[in-house]
């Protein structure tokens, strides 16, 4: 699995992963740091990456830094991709000495497990989005990480 910066051409695939419109995902690529995980294509088709090599996007993470913390705004994709992609904002945060905050929908047990496996700590209830309660997670850099 390779990880790279997202480009505008990835918007349609990100839209497929999230169920959001392509223009919303295109704006996400422009407004946030977005990293995508890619793998070789399935036998039934292929996409081309920036270098013209065959690959397909299997997940992404978006994040930004504000108010003294890195905020993960979305992560979607395969289990393996999500596990790998959470490393991206964590690495950035370590370099900046900043904590990382993440909201996960209360009913997304798999994502909550991924966050906890990545050393995020449950911080209580988060806000409600589209009628769905969320759980707030936080990762504080340790002295060793800084």
C-alpha positions in Angstrom: 0.0 0.0 0.0 1.3 3.4 -1.0 0.2 6.8 0.5 0.3 10.0 -1.4 -1.2 13.5 -1.4 -4.7 13.6 -2.9 -5.3 15.5 -6.1 -8.4 16.9 -7.6 -8.6 13.9 -9.9 -9.3 11.7 -6.8 -12.5 13.6 -6.0 -14.8 11.1 -7.8 -13.3 8.1 -5.9 -13.4 9.9 -2.6 -17.1 10.7 -3.3 -17.7 6.9 -3.9 -16.1 6.1 -0.5 -18.1 8.7 1.4 -21.4 9.0 -0.5 -20.8 12.7 -0.8 -21.0 14.7 -4.0 -17.8 14.9 -6.1 -17.7 18.7 -5.8 -17.8 18.5 -2.0 -14.8 16.1 -2.1 -13.0 18.3 -4.6 -13.3 21.2 -2.2 -12.0 19.0 0.6 -8.9 18.3 -1.4 -8.4 22.0 -1.9 -9.2 23.1 1.7 -7.5 20.4 3.9 -4.5 18.1 3.9 -5.8 14.9 2.3 -3.7 11.8 2.0 -4.9 8.7 0.0 -3.9 5.1 0.2 -3.5 3.3 -3.1 -3.1 -0.3 -4.1 -2.6 -2.1 -7.4 -5.9 -2.4 -9.3 -8.2 -5.4 -9.1 -8.4 -7.7 -12.1 -11.6 -6.1 -13.2 -10.2 -2.6 -13.9 -7.6 -0.1 -13.2 -7.0 3.6 -12.4 -3.9 5.5 -13.3 -2.0 7.5 -10.7 0.0 10.7 -11.4 2.9 8.8 -12.8 0.8 6.8 -15.1 1.1 3.7 -13.0 -1.9 1.4 -12.4 -3.3 2.0 -8.9 -6.6 2.4 -7.1 -7.5 4.6 -4.1 -8.6 2.4 -1.2 -8.9 5.0 1.5 -8.2 8.6 2.6 -7.8 10.8 5.6 -8.3 14.5 5.8 -7.0 16.8 8.5 -6.1 20.3 9.3 -4.3 22.2 12.2 -6.0 24.9 14.1 -6.4 26.2 17.6 -3.3 24.3 18.7 -4.4 20.8 17.6 -4.6 18.6 14.5 -8.2 17.8 13.7 -9.0 14.7 11.6 -12.1 15.7 9.6 -12.7 12.4 7.8 -11.2 8.9 7.2 -12.7 6.3 5.0 -11.7 3.2 3.2 -10.7 -0.4 3.8 -9.7 -1.5 7.3 -6.0 -1.7 6.4 -6.1 1.7 4.6 -7.7 3.4 7.6 -5.2 1.9 10.0 -2.3 3.0 7.8 -3.8 6.5 7.1 -4.2 7.5 10.7 -0.4 7.5 10.9 -0.4 10.5 8.6 -1.9 13.1 10.9 -0.2 11.5 13.9 3.2 11.9 12.2 2.4 15.6 11.3 1.3 16.3 14.9 4.4 14.7 16.4 6.6 17.0 14.3 4.6 20.0 15.5 4.2 18.8 19.1 0.4 19.0 18.8 -2.4 16.8 20.0 -4.7 15.1 17.5 -8.5 15.2 17.9 -11.0 12.9 16.1 -14.7 12.5 16.1 -16.2 9.1 15.2 -19.9 8.4 14.8 -21.2 6.5 17.8 -22.4 3.6 15.7 -19.1 3.1 13.7 -17.6 0.5 16.0 -14.8 -0.5 13.5 -13.6 3.1 13.2 -13.7 3.4 17.0 -11.6 0.3 17.3 -9.1 1.6 14.7 -8.8 4.9 16.7 -8.2 3.1 20.0 -5.7 0.8 18.4 -3.8 3.9 17.2 -3.5 5.1 20.8 -6.4 7.6 20.7 -8.1 8.0 24.1 -11.8 8.2 24.5 -12.6 11.7 25.7 -16.4 11.5 26.0 -19.3 12.4 23.8 -18.8 14.7 20.8 -21.4 16.8 18.9 -24.2 15.3 17.0 -24.0 15.4 13.2 -27.1 14.7 11.0 -28.8 13.3 14.1 -25.9 10.9 14.8 -24.1 11.2 18.2 -20.3 11.1 18.0 -17.5 10.0 20.3 -14.6 12.4 20.9 -11.0 10.9 20.8 -7.7 12.6 21.5 -4.1 11.6 21.1 -1.5 13.5 23.1 2.1 13.3 21.9 4.3 11.8 24.6 7.8 13.1 25.5 9.3 10.2 23.5 7.3 11.1 20.4 8.2 14.8 20.6 
